[in-house]
């Protein structure tokens, strides 16, 4: 998984943080989390991209609205974790 410098800033992580699906989901607004997880899983399992708008709930309780475009490649789900298949 690769994050740009801007992605780290949007999600509120410093550059020493390891990019991972779990880090994304930690910030997703609770009301959006199931939908985001479903889209991410579908994109990874079907090898399709994802174009999705959702909210982030930041540690200071502020809310950010994001539009995420990501690309995934299809892999056997038994072969690796979701975070290894997802590219933002």
Biopython code that builds the backbone (N, CA, C, O; Angstrom):
import numpy as np
from Bio.PDB.StructureBuilder import StructureBuilder

atoms = [
    (1, "UNK", "N", (0.838, -1.162, 0.000)),
    (1, "UNK", "CA", (0.000, 0.000, 0.000)),
    (1, "UNK", "C", (0.888, 1.232, 0.000)),
    (1, "UNK", "O", (1.899, 1.283, 0.701)),
    (2, "UNK", "N", (0.507, 2.209, -0.782)),
    (2, "UNK", "CA", (1.267, 3.451, -0.867)),
    (2, "UNK", "C", (0.367, 4.633, -0.539)),
    (2, "UNK", "O", (-0.751, 4.732, -1.044)),
    (3, "UNK", "N", (0.865, 5.534, 0.318)),
    (3, "UNK", "CA", (0.181, 6.783, 0.624)),
    (3, "UNK", "C", (1.091, 7.932, 0.240)),
    (3, "UNK", "O", (2.296, 7.897, 0.489)),
    (4, "UNK", "N", (0.512, 8.937, -0.359)),
    (4, "UNK", "CA", (1.258, 10.159, -0.642)),
    (4, "UNK", "C", (1.386, 10.976, 0.647)),
    (4, "UNK", "O", (0.723, 10.692, 1.644)),
    (5, "UNK", "N", (2.238, 11.980, 0.609)),
    (5, "UNK", "CA", (2.392, 12.882, 1.753)),
    (5, "UNK", "C", (1.043, 13.516, 2.094)),
    (5, "UNK", "O", (0.700, 13.679, 3.265)),
    (6, "UNK", "N", (0.295, 13.866, 1.070)),
    (6, "UNK", "CA", (-1.019, 14.483, 1.273)),
    (6, "UNK", "C", (-1.989, 13.512, 1.959)),
    (6, "UNK", "O", (-2.770, 13.920, 2.819)),
    (7, "UNK", "N", (-1.939, 12.226, 1.578)),
    (7, "UNK", "CA", (-2.817, 11.233, 2.198)),
    (7, "UNK", "C", (-2.553, 11.128, 3.690)),
    (7, "UNK", "O", (-3.490, 11.056, 4.485)),
    (8, "UNK", "N", (-1.274, 11.118, 4.077)),
    (8, "UNK", "CA", (-0.949, 11.091, 5.503)),
    (8, "UNK", "C", (-1.595, 12.273, 6.212)),
    (8, "UNK", "O", (-2.168, 12.115, 7.290)),
    (9, "UNK", "N", (-1.504, 13.461, 5.610)),
    (9, "UNK", "CA", (-2.078, 14.659, 6.208)),
    (9, "UNK", "C", (-3.585, 14.596, 6.311)),
    (9, "UNK", "O", (-4.154, 14.980, 7.333)),
    (10, "UNK", "N", (-4.234, 14.122, 5.274)),
    (10, "UNK", "CA", (-5.701, 14.025, 5.285)),
    (10, "UNK", "C", (-6.175, 13.111, 6.409)),
    (10, "UNK", "O", (-7.121, 13.434, 7.128)),
    (11, "UNK", "N", (-5.517, 11.981, 6.551)),
    (11, "UNK", "CA", (-5.916, 11.024, 7.579)),
    (11, "UNK", "C", (-5.350, 11.346, 8.961)),
    (11, "UNK", "O", (-5.685, 10.679, 9.940)),
    (12, "UNK", "N", (-4.502, 12.357, 9.043)),
    (12, "UNK", "CA", (-3.980, 12.795, 10.331)),
    (12, "UNK", "C", (-2.921, 11.894, 10.930)),
    (12, "UNK", "O", (-2.797, 11.799, 12.151)),
    (13, "UNK", "N", (-2.162, 11.236, 10.079)),
    (13, "UNK", "CA", (-1.066, 10.379, 10.546)),
    (13, "UNK", "C", (0.253, 11.001, 10.135)),
    (13, "UNK", "O", (0.341, 11.671, 9.106)),
    (14, "UNK", "N", (1.296, 10.774, 10.957)),
    (14, "UNK", "CA", (2.612, 11.244, 10.538)),
    (14, "UNK", "C", (3.229, 10.205, 9.613)),
    (14, "UNK", "O", (2.769, 9.065, 9.541)),
    (15, "UNK", "N", (4.266, 10.609, 8.914)),
    (15, "UNK", "CA", (4.861, 9.758, 7.871)),
    (15, "UNK", "C", (5.504, 8.489, 8.414)),
    (15, "UNK", "O", (5.800, 7.577, 7.642)),
    (16, "UNK", "N", (5.726, 8.407, 9.705)),
    (16, "UNK", "CA", (6.313, 7.193, 10.268)),
    (16, "UNK", "C", (5.258, 6.100, 10.476)),
    (16, "UNK", "O", (5.601, 4.947, 10.735)),
    (17, "UNK", "N", (3.988, 6.460, 10.365)),
    (17, "UNK", "CA", (2.886, 5.502, 10.513)),
    (17, "UNK", "C", (2.849, 4.602, 9.275)),
    (17, "UNK", "O", (2.990, 5.096, 8.156)),
    (18, "UNK", "N", (2.667, 3.323, 9.452)),
    (18, "UNK", "CA", (2.610, 2.388, 8.332)),
    (18, "UNK", "C", (1.230, 2.438, 7.679)),
    (18, "UNK", "O", (0.231, 2.185, 8.352)),
    (19, "UNK", "N", (1.150, 2.757, 6.389)),
    (19, "UNK", "CA", (-0.141, 2.778, 5.699)),
    (19, "UNK", "C", (-0.792, 1.395, 5.720)),
    (19, "UNK", "O", (-0.153, 0.393, 5.396)),
    (20, "UNK", "N", (-2.047, 1.352, 6.100)),
    (20, "UNK", "CA", (-2.765, 0.083, 6.170)),
    (20, "UNK", "C", (-4.265, 0.336, 6.143)),
    (20, "UNK", "O", (-4.732, 1.421, 6.489)),
    (21, "UNK", "N", (-5.000, -0.667, 5.733)),
    (21, "UNK", "CA", (-6.458, -0.584, 5.720)),
    (21, "UNK", "C", (-6.972, -0.257, 7.111)),
    (21, "UNK", "O", (-7.903, 0.535, 7.261)),
    (22, "UNK", "N", (-6.380, -0.853, 8.116)),
    (22, "UNK", "CA", (-6.815, -0.626, 9.485)),
    (22, "UNK", "C", (-6.682, 0.842, 9.870)),
    (22, "UNK", "O", (-7.519, 1.364, 10.607)),
    (23, "UNK", "N", (-5.643, 1.514, 9.384)),
    (23, "UNK", "CA", (-5.451, 2.941, 9.668)),
    (23, "UNK", "C", (-6.549, 3.770, 9.012)),
    (23, "UNK", "O", (-7.014, 4.755, 9.585)),
    (24, "UNK", "N", (-6.961, 3.374, 7.818)),
    (24, "UNK", "CA", (-8.055, 4.065, 7.149)),
    (24, "UNK", "C", (-9.339, 3.869, 7.931)),
    (24, "UNK", "O", (-10.035, 4.834, 8.247)),
    (25, "UNK", "N", (-9.650, 2.623, 8.240)),
    (25, "UNK", "CA", (-10.903, 2.323, 8.924)),
    (25, "UNK", "C", (-10.971, 2.936, 10.320)),
    (25, "UNK", "O", (-12.059, 3.228, 10.816)),
    (26, "UNK", "N", (-9.833, 3.130, 10.946)),
    (26, "UNK", "CA", (-9.805, 3.756, 12.264)),
    (26, "UNK", "C", (-10.349, 5.178, 12.201)),
    (26, "UNK", "O", (-10.891, 5.678, 13.186)),
    (27, "UNK", "N", (-10.209, 5.829, 11.055)),
    (27, "UNK", "CA", (-10.643, 7.214, 10.901)),
    (27, "UNK", "C", (-12.033, 7.351, 10.267)),
    (27, "UNK", "O", (-12.640, 8.418, 10.356)),
    (28, "UNK", "N", (-12.542, 6.303, 9.635)),
    (28, "UNK", "CA", (-13.837, 6.395, 8.960)),
    (28, "UNK", "C", (-14.938, 6.629, 9.985)),
    (28, "UNK", "O", (-14.977, 5.981, 11.031)),
    (29, "UNK", "N", (-15.822, 7.553, 9.675)),
    (29, "UNK", "CA", (-16.957, 7.866, 10.551)),
    (29, "UNK", "C", (-17.754, 6.584, 10.805)),
    (29, "UNK", "O", (-17.994, 5.820, 9.870)),
    (30, "UNK", "N", (-18.165, 6.336, 12.045)),
    (30, "UNK", "CA", (-18.889, 5.097, 12.365)),
    (30, "UNK", "C", (-20.119, 4.850, 11.480)),
    (30, "UNK", "O", (-20.425, 3.702, 11.158)),
    (31, "UNK", "N", (-20.818, 5.909, 11.090)),
    (31, "UNK", "CA", (-22.005, 5.742, 10.251)),
    (31, "UNK", "C", (-21.656, 5.351, 8.817)),
    (31, "UNK", "O", (-22.530, 4.889, 8.083)),
    (32, "UNK", "N", (-20.416, 5.523, 8.405)),
    (32, "UNK", "CA", (-19.975, 5.209, 7.040)),
    (32, "UNK", "C", (-19.144, 3.929, 6.970)),
    (32, "UNK", "O", (-18.882, 3.418, 5.881)),
    (33, "UNK", "N", (-18.731, 3.412, 8.123)),
    (33, "UNK", "CA", (-17.738, 2.337, 8.153)),
    (33, "UNK", "C", (-18.175, 1.069, 7.411)),
    (33, "UNK", "O", (-17.388, 0.523, 6.638)),
    (34, "UNK", "N", (-19.389, 0.591, 7.618)),
    (34, "UNK", "CA", (-19.821, -0.652, 6.962)),
    (34, "UNK", "C", (-19.811, -0.497, 5.444)),
    (34, "UNK", "O", (-19.380, -1.401, 4.728)),
    (35, "UNK", "N", (-20.284, 0.646, 4.953)),
    (35, "UNK", "CA", (-20.320, 0.898, 3.505)),
    (35, "UNK", "C", (-18.905, 0.957, 2.936)),
    (35, "UNK", "O", (-18.642, 0.399, 1.871)),
    (36, "UNK", "N", (-17.997, 1.628, 3.638)),
    (36, "UNK", "CA", (-16.610, 1.738, 3.178)),
    (36, "UNK", "C", (-15.947, 0.365, 3.154)),
    (36, "UNK", "O", (-15.272, 0.014, 2.187)),
    (37, "UNK", "N", (-16.140, -0.411, 4.219)),
    (37, "UNK", "CA", (-15.559, -1.753, 4.263)),
    (37, "UNK", "C", (-16.089, -2.615, 3.120)),
    (37, "UNK", "O", (-15.325, -3.350, 2.493)),
    (38, "UNK", "N", (-17.386, -2.531, 2.845)),
    (38, "UNK", "CA", (-17.979, -3.305, 1.764)),
    (38, "UNK", "C", (-17.378, -2.927, 0.416)),
    (38, "UNK", "O", (-17.043, -3.803, -0.381)),
    (39, "UNK", "N", (-17.239, -1.634, 0.157)),
    (39, "UNK", "CA", (-16.667, -1.180, -1.114)),
    (39, "UNK", "C", (-15.206, -1.591, -1.244)),
    (39, "UNK", "O", (-14.773, -2.015, -2.315)),
    (40, "UNK", "N", (-14.448, -1.468, -0.164)),
    (40, "UNK", "CA", (-13.033, -1.839, -0.206)),
    (40, "UNK", "C", (-12.863, -3.339, -0.449)),
    (40, "UNK", "O", (-12.021, -3.761, -1.241)),
    (41, "UNK", "N", (-13.668, -4.125, 0.239)),
    (41, "UNK", "CA", (-13.568, -5.576, 0.083)),
    (41, "UNK", "C", (-13.961, -5.985, -1.331)),
    (41, "UNK", "O", (-13.291, -6.812, -1.949)),
    (42, "UNK", "N", (-15.040, -5.410, -1.843)),
    (42, "UNK", "CA", (-15.486, -5.733, -3.199)),
    (42, "UNK", "C", (-14.422, -5.338, -4.223)),
    (42, "UNK", "O", (-14.123, -6.103, -5.141)),
    (43, "UNK", "N", (-13.861, -4.160, -4.065)),
    (43, "UNK", "CA", (-12.839, -3.699, -5.003)),
    (43, "UNK", "C", (-11.637, -4.635, -5.001)),
    (43, "UNK", "O", (-11.109, -4.977, -6.059)),
    (44, "UNK", "N", (-11.209, -5.046, -3.819)),
    (44, "UNK", "CA", (-10.039, -5.922, -3.716)),
    (44, "UNK", "C", (-10.345, -7.328, -4.239)),
    (44, "UNK", "O", (-9.525, -7.914, -4.945)),
    (45, "UNK", "N", (-11.506, -7.869, -3.902)),
    (45, "UNK", "CA", (-11.810, -9.244, -4.310)),
    (45, "UNK", "C", (-12.130, -9.354, -5.790)),
    (45, "UNK", "O", (-11.886, -10.394, -6.402)),
    (46, "UNK", "N", (-12.682, -8.273, -6.381)),
    (46, "UNK", "CA", (-13.025, -8.300, -7.799)),
    (46, "UNK", "C", (-11.957, -7.650, -8.673)),
    (46, "UNK", "O", (-12.067, -7.662, -9.899)),
    (47, "UNK", "N", (-10.935, -7.087, -8.058)),
    (47, "UNK", "CA", (-9.877, -6.447, -8.817)),
    (47, "UNK", "C", (-10.322, -5.152, -9.466)),
    (47, "UNK", "O", (-9.774, -4.747, -10.492)),
    (48, "UNK", "N", (-11.315, -4.499, -8.873)),
    (48, "UNK", "CA", (-11.850, -3.254, -9.422)),
    (48, "UNK", "C", (-11.412, -2.073, -8.573)),
    (48, "UNK", "O", (-11.051, -2.229, -7.407)),
    (49, "UNK", "N", (-11.447, -0.905, -9.165)),
    (49, "UNK", "CA", (-11.150, 0.307, -8.427)),
    (49, "UNK", "C", (-12.318, 0.707, -7.549)),
    (49, "UNK", "O", (-13.384, 0.093, -7.585)),
    (50, "UNK", "N", (-12.104, 1.727, -6.775)),
    (50, "UNK", "CA", (-13.120, 2.213, -5.855)),
    (50, "UNK", "C", (-13.156, 3.733, -5.949)),
    (50, "UNK", "O", (-12.119, 4.392, -5.868)),
    (51, "UNK", "N", (-14.334, 4.277, -6.117)),
    (51, "UNK", "CA", (-14.546, 5.717, -6.170)),
    (51, "UNK", "C", (-15.659, 5.993, -5.181)),
    (51, "UNK", "O", (-16.816, 5.669, -5.445)),
    (52, "UNK", "N", (-15.325, 6.590, -4.039)),
    (52, "UNK", "CA", (-16.241, 6.631, -2.913)),
    (52, "UNK", "C", (-16.095, 7.919, -2.127)),
    (52, "UNK", "O", (-14.985, 8.416, -1.937)),
    (53, "UNK", "N", (-17.212, 8.456, -1.673)),
    (53, "UNK", "CA", (-17.205, 9.611, -0.780)),
    (53, "UNK", "C", (-17.658, 9.153, 0.598)),
    (53, "UNK", "O", (-18.640, 8.423, 0.732)),
    (54, "UNK", "N", (-16.933, 9.589, 1.616)),
    (54, "UNK", "CA", (-17.306, 9.257, 2.983)),
    (54, "UNK", "C", (-16.703, 10.278, 3.933)),
    (54, "UNK", "O", (-15.982, 11.186, 3.520)),
    (55, "UNK", "N", (-17.009, 10.113, 5.197)),
    (55, "UNK", "CA", (-16.527, 11.043, 6.220)),
    (55, "UNK", "C", (-15.461, 10.384, 7.084)),
    (55, "UNK", "O", (-15.477, 9.177, 7.321)),
    (56, "UNK", "N", (-14.543, 11.212, 7.542)),
    (56, "UNK", "CA", (-13.548, 10.789, 8.527)),
    (56, "UNK", "C", (-13.888, 11.459, 9.842)),
    (56, "UNK", "O", (-14.218, 12.645, 9.873)),
    (57, "UNK", "N", (-13.809, 10.712, 10.920)),
    (57, "UNK", "CA", (-13.959, 11.271, 12.259)),
    (57, "UNK", "C", (-12.570, 11.307, 12.873)),
    (57, "UNK", "O", (-11.981, 10.270, 13.179)),
    (58, "UNK", "N", (-12.059, 12.515, 13.047)),
    (58, "UNK", "CA", (-10.689, 12.691, 13.499)),
    (58, "UNK", "C", (-10.603, 12.605, 15.022)),
    (58, "UNK", "O", (-11.619, 12.744, 15.704)),
    (59, "UNK", "N", (-9.403, 12.379, 15.564)),
    (59, "UNK", "CA", (-9.229, 12.255, 17.010)),
    (59, "UNK", "C", (-9.730, 13.465, 17.807)),
    (59, "UNK", "O", (-10.113, 13.327, 18.968)),
    (60, "UNK", "N", (-9.727, 14.649, 17.184)),
    (60, "UNK", "CA", (-10.212, 15.853, 17.883)),
    (60, "UNK", "C", (-11.719, 16.054, 17.684)),
    (60, "UNK", "O", (-12.246, 17.123, 17.991)),
    (61, "UNK", "N", (-12.411, 15.030, 17.171)),
    (61, "UNK", "CA", (-13.856, 15.020, 16.909)),
    (61, "UNK", "C", (-14.279, 15.885, 15.720)),
    (61, "UNK", "O", (-15.475, 16.066, 15.493)),
    (62, "UNK", "N", (-13.329, 16.417, 14.963)),
    (62, "UNK", "CA", (-13.692, 17.123, 13.743)),
    (62, "UNK", "C", (-14.045, 16.089, 12.675)),
    (62, "UNK", "O", (-13.613, 14.938, 12.744)),
    (63, "UNK", "N", (-14.829, 16.509, 11.697)),
    (63, "UNK", "CA", (-15.252, 15.624, 10.615)),
    (63, "UNK", "C", (-14.710, 16.167, 9.299)),
    (63, "UNK", "O", (-14.827, 17.357, 9.006)),
    (64, "UNK", "N", (-14.116, 15.275, 8.513)),
    (64, "UNK", "CA", (-13.641, 15.619, 7.175)),
    (64, "UNK", "C", (-14.454, 14.826, 6.173)),
    (64, "UNK", "O", (-14.751, 13.651, 6.387)),
    (65, "UNK", "N", (-14.809, 15.472, 5.085)),
    (65, "UNK", "CA", (-15.492, 14.805, 3.983)),
    (65, "UNK", "C", (-14.442, 14.530, 2.914)),
    (65, "UNK", "O", (-13.749, 15.443, 2.466)),
    (66, "UNK", "N", (-14.328, 13.268, 2.506)),
    (66, "UNK", "CA", (-13.310, 12.898, 1.533)),
    (66, "UNK", "C", (-13.937, 12.198, 0.331)),
    (66, "UNK", "O", (-14.980, 11.554, 0.434)),
    (67, "UNK", "N", (-13.277, 12.342, -0.795)),
    (67, "UNK", "CA", (-13.616, 11.613, -2.017)),
    (67, "UNK", "C", (-12.373, 10.808, -2.348)),
    (67, "UNK", "O", (-11.333, 11.368, -2.695)),
    (68, "UNK", "N", (-12.484, 9.508, -2.242)),
    (68, "UNK", "CA", (-11.335, 8.625, -2.415)),
    (68, "UNK", "C", (-11.468, 7.844, -3.717)),
    (68, "UNK", "O", (-12.503, 7.242, -4.002)),
    (69, "UNK", "N", (-10.407, 7.872, -4.485)),
    (69, "UNK", "CA", (-10.306, 7.047, -5.686)),
    (69, "UNK", "C", (-9.105, 6.128, -5.457)),
    (69, "UNK", "O", (-7.980, 6.594, -5.277)),
    (70, "UNK", "N", (-9.355, 4.840, -5.467)),
    (70, "UNK", "CA", (-8.283, 3.875, -5.207)),
    (70, "UNK", "C", (-8.361, 2.753, -6.225)),
    (70, "UNK", "O", (-9.397, 2.530, -6.851)),
    (71, "UNK", "N", (-7.262, 2.063, -6.379)),
    (71, "UNK", "CA", (-7.176, 0.954, -7.323)),
    (71, "UNK", "C", (-6.782, -0.302, -6.573)),
    (71, "UNK", "O", (-5.948, -0.267, -5.668)),
    (72, "UNK", "N", (-7.383, -1.398, -6.955)),
    (72, "UNK", "CA", (-7.065, -2.680, -6.328)),
    (72, "UNK", "C", (-6.748, -3.675, -7.426)),
    (72, "UNK", "O", (-7.180, -3.521, -8.568)),
    (73, "UNK", "N", (-5.997, -4.688, -7.070)),
    (73, "UNK", "CA", (-5.754, -5.745, -8.039)),
    (73, "UNK", "C", (-6.341, -7.035, -7.478)),
    (73, "UNK", "O", (-6.300, -7.273, -6.270)),
    (74, "UNK", "N", (-6.877, -7.848, -8.344)),
    (74, "UNK", "CA", (-7.553, -9.069, -7.934)),
    (74, "UNK", "C", (-6.536, -10.115, -7.498)),
    (74, "UNK", "O", (-5.558, -10.392, -8.192)),
    (75, "UNK", "N", (-6.797, -10.686, -6.328)),
    (75, "UNK", "CA", (-5.957, -11.759, -5.807)),
    (75, "UNK", "C", (-6.860, -12.757, -5.108)),
    (75, "UNK", "O", (-7.996, -12.437, -4.758)),
    (76, "UNK", "N", (-6.368, -13.935, -4.911)),
    (76, "UNK", "CA", (-7.098, -14.934, -4.154)),
    (76, "UNK", "C", (-7.166, -14.463, -2.707)),
    (76, "UNK", "O", (-6.132, -14.204, -2.091)),
    (77, "UNK", "N", (-8.377, -14.351, -2.156)),
    (77, "UNK", "CA", (-8.540, -13.837, -0.802)),
    (77, "UNK", "C", (-7.820, -14.690, 0.235)),
    (77, "UNK", "O", (-7.456, -14.184, 1.297)),
    (78, "UNK", "N", (-7.610, -15.945, -0.043)),
    (78, "UNK", "CA", (-6.922, -16.816, 0.902)),
    (78, "UNK", "C", (-5.413, -16.587, 0.892)),
    (78, "UNK", "O", (-4.716, -17.003, 1.817)),
    (79, "UNK", "N", (-4.906, -15.927, -0.151)),
    (79, "UNK", "CA", (-3.465, -15.776, -0.310)),
    (79, "UNK", "C", (-2.857, -14.634, 0.477)),
    (79, "UNK", "O", (-1.684, -14.705, 0.844)),
    (80, "UNK", "N", (-3.624, -13.569, 0.752)),
    (80, "UNK", "CA", (-3.041, -12.434, 1.450)),
    (80, "UNK", "C", (-4.113, -11.614, 2.124)),
    (80, "UNK", "O", (-5.304, -11.791, 1.867)),
    (81, "UNK", "N", (-3.684, -10.718, 2.984)),
    (81, "UNK", "CA", (-4.633, -9.877, 3.710)),
    (81, "UNK", "C", (-5.150, -8.765, 2.809)),
    (81, "UNK", "O", (-4.535, -8.437, 1.794)),
    (82, "UNK", "N", (-6.277, -8.194, 3.188)),
    (82, "UNK", "CA", (-6.873, -7.111, 2.419)),
    (82, "UNK", "C", (-5.912, -5.952, 2.275)),
    (82, "UNK", "O", (-5.870, -5.325, 1.217)),
    (83, "UNK", "N", (-5.138, -5.645, 3.300)),
    (83, "UNK", "CA", (-4.250, -4.501, 3.233)),
    (83, "UNK", "C", (-3.151, -4.672, 2.190)),
    (83, "UNK", "O", (-2.610, -3.683, 1.695)),
    (84, "UNK", "N", (-2.819, -5.906, 1.855)),
    (84, "UNK", "CA", (-1.807, -6.143, 0.829)),
    (84, "UNK", "C", (-2.378, -5.993, -0.566)),
    (84, "UNK", "O", (-1.623, -5.831, -1.525)),
    (85, "UNK", "N", (-3.688, -6.042, -0.701)),
    (85, "UNK", "CA", (-4.310, -5.944, -2.013)),
    (85, "UNK", "C", (-4.785, -4.550, -2.337)),
    (85, "UNK", "O", (-5.145, -4.295, -3.486)),
    (86, "UNK", "N", (-4.807, -3.656, -1.414)),
    (86, "UNK", "CA", (-5.432, -2.339, -1.593)),
    (86, "UNK", "C", (-4.385, -1.265, -1.815)),
    (86, "UNK", "O", (-3.408, -1.186, -1.070)),
    (87, "UNK", "N", (-4.572, -0.463, -2.801)),
    (87, "UNK", "CA", (-3.645, 0.593, -3.126)),
    (87, "UNK", "C", (-4.400, 1.913, -3.212)),
    (87, "UNK", "O", (-5.377, 2.019, -3.953)),
    (88, "UNK", "N", (-3.957, 2.924, -2.458)),
    (88, "UNK", "CA", (-4.627, 4.230, -2.484)),
    (88, "UNK", "C", (-3.775, 5.244, -3.164)),
    (88, "UNK", "O", (-4.171, 6.404, -3.283)),
]
sb = StructureBuilder()
sb.init_structure("model")
sb.init_model(0)
sb.init_chain("A")
sb.init_seg("    ")
for serial, (resi, resn, name, xyz) in enumerate(atoms, 1):
    if name == "N":
        sb.init_residue(resn, " ", resi, " ")
    sb.init_atom(name, np.array(xyz, "f"), 0.0, 1.0, " ", f" {name:<3s}", serial, name[0])
structure = sb.get_structure()
